[in-house]
């Protein structure tokens, strides 16, 4: 059984969503960084990065959302080589651009030391998040990112979508993103992870 360490409202949502989609046998260990769970056994199992998601597999602990999603659901990736590469292109964009845009609001200490730098990064978030949404609006080609096929990238985007309102993004300005959100929210797996306390 896979042991999965996660935190509510984080990118962990993407991984648990896909675990549910594939019917994986897993043990969910929820930790709360704000409640000093850093002293818990589950937190101590997280690698030195100190971040979630962090599945504990037979081969060891795995980190980085894109890698984890591909590990647990390789069969959900597009089969054609170019389509698979496009899927990775979007996934890496979500991880390295859109997620980082959001992180600049609350985690500026990862990149700078001065309060003025934090303030500047935070002030830039509405612009960068809107630009990311505009890019993704052009990329989405159907009910999901890739036509009618639900992929790990859709789960990844769904997890990031939960932060957008707090990042000053009006989702109704992006009809394709809004429709994708509704399509994923209607999936039984979303109701399941909500029951488990991840949403």
N, C-alpha and C positions, 0 to 999 in steps of 0.2 A: 504493500500500500504506500502511496506517495503521501508524505507529510508536507503540508503547504502552510507557510507562515505568511500572514496577510494582515493588512490594516484597512479598516473601513474608509471609503472615500478616496483611496489611493489608486494607483495604476494596477494594484493587485486585483481589482475588479475584472480587468481584462482576462487575466489568467484563470480566475475561478469561473468566469463565464464560459471559457473554452473547456475547462475541465468538465463542467456540466454538459456542455454540448456533445462531448465525446463519450460521456458516460463513464468517466474515470473513477476508479476506486481511490479516494483520497481522504486524508484527515485534515480538516481545516483548523488551524491554530490562529485565532485572532489575537493580536496584540494592540495595545493603545499607547502610542508614544507619549501622549499627553498625560497619561495616568501612571507614569513611572514604570511601565512594563519593561523598561530596559533591564530591570533586575530579574525578570522572569526567565525560566529555563528556555522558553521559546525564543526570546530575544537573544539569549546567549548563543543560540545555535546559528544565528545569522552571521554571515562572514564579516570580515573587517569593514566592508563598505557600510554596514549598519543600516541597510535599507531593505525594503520589501518591494516586489515579491521575492521570495526565497524558498523554492521547493527543495525539500531534502529527499534526494533520490538514492537509489541503490549505489550509484556511482559517486555520490557526494552532493554538496549544495550547488545549485545552479543559480546564476544571477543574470540580470538584464532581460527585460520583458520580451524583446523580439526573439532572443535565443530560447527562452522558456516556452513561448508559444509554439515555436517550430518543433521543440522537443516533444511537447505533449500532443501535438496535432499535425504531424507532417502530412498526413493524408488530406488535410483540409487546404493545403496549399495548391494553387493552380498547377495543372500537370504540364502544360506547355512551357518550355524553357523561358521564352520571353515574358509570358504572363506571370510566371513565378518570379522573375527578376523585377517586374513592375510591382508585384506584391511586396517584395523586399524594399523596393524604392520608397513606397508609401509608408511601410512600417518603420524604416529608418528615419524618414522625415518626421513621423509622429514622435519617435523617441528622442531624436537629436535636435529638433527645431521646435515643434509645437509644445512638447513637454517642457523644454528649457525656457521657452517664452513664459510659460506659467510659473515656473520655478523662480524666475527673476523677481516675482512679487513678494515671496516670503523667504526665499533662501539665498539672498544676495551674498551672504557670508561665505558661500562656496566659491565666489569669484572675486570678492573684494573685502577690504577691511574698514573702509570709511563710511560713516553714516550718509554722507553726501552721495557716495556711490550707490548705496542701497536705495536712496530716494530717487536717484536718476533711473535706476533699473526698474523700479516699481512704476514710475511715471510712464515708462515706455511700453508697459505690458498691454494696455488697450490697443495701441497701434500694432504691435507685433502679433497679437492674437487675432485681430481682425484681418490682418494680411494673411495669416495662416488659414483662416476660415475661407477667405476668398480663393486661395489656391486650391483648397480641398473641394470647394464647391465646383470648380472646373474639372476636377479629377473624377468625381463620382459620376458613374455612367448609368446607374440603374437603381433598383430598390436598395441595393447595397453598393459598396464601392465598385465592385466588379460585377455589374449586371445583377442577376437574381441569386448569385451564389454567396452565401455567408462564409467569410474567411476570418482568420485570426486578426487581420488588419481592421475588420469591422468591430471586433470586440475591443481592440486597442483604442480605436477612435471613440467608441461608446464610453469607455472609462475616462478618457480625456474630456469628453463632452460634459461630464458632471461638474467640471470646474468653470465652464465658460461664462455662466451668469456672474460669478464672482470676479471674473476677469473682464467685465464690462462688454461682453459680447451679446448682442441681440440675435438669438438664434433664428428668429422669424425673418431676418434679413437674408438668410441662406436657405432657400426652400429645399434643396437637395439634402443638406445636412439635417434639416428638421425632419424630412421624410425618413431618412436613414435612422435617425434617433427613434422615431415612432415604430419603424419596422423591427428594430432590435428590442425595444421595450416590450413589444408584444410577444416575444419568444418565451416559451415556458422556462427556459434557463434563467431568465432575468427574474422572474417571480421566485424561483428557487434561491437565488443568491440574495434576494431581498429578505427572504425568510431567515437566511443564515446571518443577517445583520451586516452585510457588506455595503448596502446602499442606504 
